[in-house]
């Protein structure tokens, strides 16, 4: 089986209506609209941490900051930590 094509878009302070296909017509993102219309959209995603590094580490590892060792912006995932990126 071939690996799927995955585009993972992440941005700081990314609101639900940032993409044109979800907005009220103010935002124009034609290329992202095509991706959104043909792909999967997560409409119920929640942030695991109010801090940047622990939140991104949780996305990558699937673990809360206290479980991954990355619980402040001064920490990073320890070497060898599992990550969804390894699956690609």
N, C-alpha and C positions, 0 to 999 in steps of 0.2 A: 504494500500500500504506500502511495506517495505521501510525503508530508504536506500538510495543508499550508496555504499561504496565510500568514497572520500579520496584521498591521496593528500594533499596540500604540495607541495615542495617549500620552499622558502630559498634562500641563499643570502648573501651579494655578490654583484658583479657577479651575475649569468648571464652569457652571453647566447645568443640564441643558440649557438652551444655547450653548456656545456654537454648536454645529448648525449649519443652515437648515438641515432636514428636520431639526427639532425646534427651530426658533420661530419667532413671529414675523419673519420676513426681513428683519434688520440685518442679520448676518448672512453673507453670501459666500458659500463654500462649495462651488459646483463639483469639484473633484471629490471632496469628502462626502458630499451628498450621494454621489454614485456608490461610494464604498458603503455608506450607511444603508442605502436602499437594497443593496445586494448581499449585505453581510449580517452579522449578529450585532445587536445593540443591547447594552445592559442599561435598563431603565431603573433598576433598584440596586445601585451600588452604594456602599457606605465606606467612609474613611475609618480605618482602624486606629488612627492616631492623629492628634492635631498638629503633630510635628512632621516635618518633611522627611527626614532620614528614616525614622521608624515606620512611617506610612509606606514609603517606597520599598523598604526592606520587607514589609508584610506582604505587599503585592508580589514581590519576587519569590519569597519563600513560603507564603501561605501560613506564616506563624505570626502571632502577636509579638510586639517588641520585647516584652518580658520573657517570652519563650525563645526568641531568636538571639538575644543578647544585644540587640540594637534598640535601645529604648530612649535615647536622646539624640540630638543632632551631632553629638560628639562621637557617637558610636557608628560602626558599620557592621554588616554581616560578617561573622567570622569566616576565615577561609574554609572551604569544604562544605559550607552550608548548602542544603538543597535549594534549588531554584528552578522555576518553570523554564528558564532560558536553556537549561541543560537538556530539555526534551526536544529542542530544535537543533 
